[in-house]
Amino acid sequence: MRKELRRYSSIGNKEGIVFLCKKLLTGNMEDISSIKTSSSFLKGIDLNFNCGLMTLEDLGLIKIEGSQCCSTTLTYASTDNFVSSLCSYCIRFLLDEHLIDVDEIKYSESLEAYILPTYSFKLECAVVRNLLITLEALSTNGAYCIISQEYEQLFVSSVKKARKKTQVELLEDLEKQRIIGEEGERFVLNYEYHRCAFTPSQIHAIKQISIVDVSAGYDIISWEDETATKHRYIEVKAYSGKFHFYWSSNEIESARLRGNEYYLYIVDISAINKVGYNPVIIKNPYKIIVEGGLYKVSPTSFLVESKNVL
């Protein structure tokens, strides 16, 4: 996006943004000066016309030819929920143009939502960020932007895509372990969806946190049961061959702090397609493994092996 947009902070209020799009994104050639004049006489509309025009052009939503313009991709009448379509378009644009540092996305337990720092947006896209806040695709507490549930999958997909690009450079054995780990997490995510008689809203709140926040100390957040009074923090360990897994110091500390709400789900990849297969589930693994001594632990690399064949 052009650096001139750094001079602006906002296109206007929701009514102003919708008015501008309704008048410009018609699919036909529109006269810019007449629309600008008409916007000056409408009550309840806060609109910085020049900023809005520049932003829509930089987003690739309009093409300007002299004193006229025409929409290029998205038109106001082409969708039943224009605001939702506009927000999705803007988010995809920012992500595709790498105007958001997706490595900064984290999961907030207290908000039960994904968040990202305000500084993760580049300065030249601040107007679009504020547009998304105005249209409630994002909300903010000043330091962080909170991603609305409707749009969180766009961010999650972008993170997955970015991470896959870097994983191509990993050594072959690490790549194989990653694939096993992903298969294990997908299995556990589906397992959790069906473990209890969860409501649709509860199922929606079961999330694979590891896709976005690798430092959380657990992979999946779920519910203890259908009463939804307590969360279940799940670290997935998938293995192939002999029973074993690696447990990082960050994960061990997370297990210690969360006690009975923290679980290890240990998945045998070779068995996940068998009917009725259940993973080995260890509740409060810090107490069981670290304090209880029921497993053999190698402290240098945190390699955990069972004492008996399971």
N, C-alpha and C positions, 0 to 999 in steps of 0.2 A: 504494500500500500504506500501511497505517496507520503513523504515526510511532512507535507503541508498540513496534514490532518492532525499533527501534534498540537497545532494552535487551538484546536477545538476540543471540547470535552463532551458535548452532547448534541444530537440532532434536535431533540425536543422531547415533549411528553408523548405518551402512547397515542393520543389522538392525532398529534402532529405527524408522527411517523406513519400511521395508517393512512392519513389524508394524503401525504406525499406519495406513498406507494400506490394508492388508489388512482391518483391522477397521472402518475408517470408510467406505471407498469400495466399498460392497457393492451399492449401488443400492436399499437398503432403509433404513428408519428404524432408527437404532442408538442405544442408550443410552450417553451420553457417560461418566457416572460409573462404570458397570460396566467399560467398556473401560479407563478410567484406572486402576481398581483392579487389573485383571488384568495391566496392564503393569508393575506394581510387583513382581510375583513371578517374572518371567522372567529367567533368567540369560543373560549375554552381550549384553543389550540396554541401550544407553545412549539414554535418551529423555527429552527435556523436553516433557512432554505438552501443557502449556499453550501453549508456543511453537509446537508442531506443529499444534495445533488452530487457533490464530490464523492461522498461515501458510496452511493449507489453505483456510480461509474466505476470506482475502484473495485467494488465487489463484483463487477461484471454483470450487473443487473440491468444497466442501461447503456446505450451507445449514443453519444452526443454528436450531432452534425449541425454545426452552426448554431442557430437559435432554436433548434428542435432536437428532440431525443426520442428514442424508441427502446422498449424493453427487449431483452435478448433471450432470457431463459425462463424466468418466473413472472407470471402475470397475476394480477390481483383476482381476476375472475376464474382462474384455472383451478382453484382449490376451495374446498368448503371451509377450511380453517387456515386462512392466509397467514395469521400471526405465527402459528406453529410451523408452517412451511418456510416462512422467512427466517425464523430462528434456526431451524435445521440447516438451511442453506448457509447462513452466516457462520455457524459453528463448523460446518464442513470446510468452508473457505479458510477460516483461521487455522484449522488443523492441517489442511493440505498445503497451505503456504508456510507452515511452521512458524506461525506468529504466536503460538502458545507453547510453552515449555511443558510438555506432557509428563516429563519426569518429576515434576513438582506436585502432581495430583496425589492426594492422600485420602484415606477413608476416616471420617469422624464418627466415632462410636456414639458420642452424645447426640449428634444430629442425625445419625443413621443415613448419612449422605456422603458423596464424594465432594471434596473441597480442593481448591487450588489457590495459592497466594495471588494477590492482586499483581505483584511484580512479575508473575509468570507470563503476563501478556506484554508483548512489545509495545513501546510507546505509540507507534504509528497506528495501532489498532485499538487504542483506548476508546475511540468513539464507538466502534462496533461492540466492544465489551460493554460499554454503558447502554448501548441499544438493547443488548441481551438482558441487562439488568432491568431496564425500563419495561421490557416485554415479559419479564419474570421467567425467562429461561435460566437466569442466574439471579441469586440474591447475594447480598454482601453485608458483612459486619465491619467493613473497613479494611482489615488486613487480609481477609479471605473472601473468595467468591464461592458460593455454595451452588452446586449443580442441581437443577431440578430433576426429579426422577424421570420426567418425560424425555430428557435429552442425555441422560447419563450414559446410555449405551453407545452414543456417538463418540464420547470421550474414551470409553473402555475399548472400543474397537480400534481407535487410533493408537492407544497405548500398546495393544496387542500387535498391531502392524509394525510399530516402531521397534518393539522389542524383538520381533522376528528378524528384522533386518540386521540387528547386531548379533543375533545368535548364529547367523550363518558363519561368522568368524570363529566360533568356538571350536575346540578340538572335538574329534569325532566321539570320544567317549562321553564328554559333557553333553553333546547334542543328544546322544542316546538316552542319557539320564534325564534330560529335560523332557523328552518325549514320554518317557515312562512316568515322570512326575505329572505332566499334563493329563495323561490318561487316568492316573490315579485321582487327580482332583476332579475331573469330569465325572468319574464314577461316584465319588463321595458326594458331589453336589446333587446328582440325581438320587442317590441313596437318601440324602437328607430331605429332599422334596417329598419322599414317600414314607419316611420313618414314622411320622405321626400324622394324625388327621388335622393337618394344618389348614387354616383358612387361606383363600387366595392372597390376601394382604400379607399374611405371615410368610407364605412362599415367596412373594415378591421381595421380602426383606432378607431372605437367605441369599447371601452374596459371596462370590468368589473374590475375596479381597486381594489375593496374591497377584491378580492380573495387573492391578494398579499400584498397590502399596506393598512392596517387597520387604519393607522394614517393620511391618506390623507385628511380627512374631507369631502369626498364625495365618492359615490360608483361607479359611471359610468361616463366616459368622452365621450361626443358625440359632435355633431356639432349643431350650432344654426339653420342652414338650409343648403340647397344643395350648396350654394355659398361658404361654408367652410371658411368664413372670421373670424368667432369667434367660440370658444368652448362653449359647454353647460356642466356645472358641475352639476351632478345629484346625490342627496342624496335620496335614496329610503326608504320610511317608509311604511311597510306593517302591517295591523292590521286585527284582526278577532273580530266581534261583534261591540261594540260601537266605533265610530270614535275617535281614539287617537293615539298618537305616542310619543316616547321619543327622545329628541333632545339634544345631548351632547354639552358641552361647546366648544369642538374642532370644531364640526360641525357648531355651531353658529358663531364662529369666522371666519371660512372658508366662510360662507355665507356673513358675514359683509364685508370681504375683496374683495369678487368677485362680489358683488352687482347684477347687472342684468344678469350676466353670470351664477349665481347659481340658481338651481331649486330644490324644493322638489316635488317628485312624491309620492303621497299617494295612496296606493293600498289596496283595499278591497279584501282580499284573497278569500272570498266566491263568488266574482263576476268575477274573472279573466277568467273563462271558458265561460262566457256569450258572445254571438256574439255582437260585437260593443262596448264592455265595454272600457271605457277610464279612466285612473287614474285621481285623482284630482291633478292638476299641479299648483304649486305656484311659480311664478317668483319673484326673489329677496325677499325671505321669511324673511330676517332680517328686511327689511322695513315694510313688511306686518304684521309680527307676533310680532316682538320685539318693533318696533316703532309705528305700526299702531293700535295695540290693537284689531284686528278683531278676535282673538282667545283667549281663556282662557289659561293662562300659569302658571304652578306651578313651581316657580323658584328653589325649593329645589331639584327636580328630573327632571326638564325640561319636565314635562308631558304636552303635548299640546292637547287640545280638542276644537272642533268647538263649537261656541255658538249656532248654529242652526243645526238641523239634516240635513245631506247631502243626 
